[in-house]
């Protein structure tokens, strides 16, 4: 199973979420699974790639068909609740970046 999102030809959008977790799970894992499932059901969702190191630094990149799709995702009530919980319970620090992907290249395994 590939950990790379199967993406169409650009253009599309990438939302890059980098976060430093606090120590305890405190329900984080269950919420992360729920948000992944919910995001995948949203119109315009293209895929996700995520990784986390042993020190709690995680990077999640979600991909969206257009800016309207990612703006709609930002307003889903369950997602708004998860964001609130993240600020209050789960993250010491986070950064969110939004980028328009204009081209991409695949390496040897992705040809």
Buried (B, 14 or more C-beta within 10 A) or exposed (E): EEEEBEBEEEEBBBBBBBBBBBEEEEEBEEBBEBBEEBBEEBEBBBBBBBEEEEEBBBBBBBBBBBEEBBEBBEEBEEBEEBBEBBEEBBBEEBEEEBEEBEEEEEEEEEE
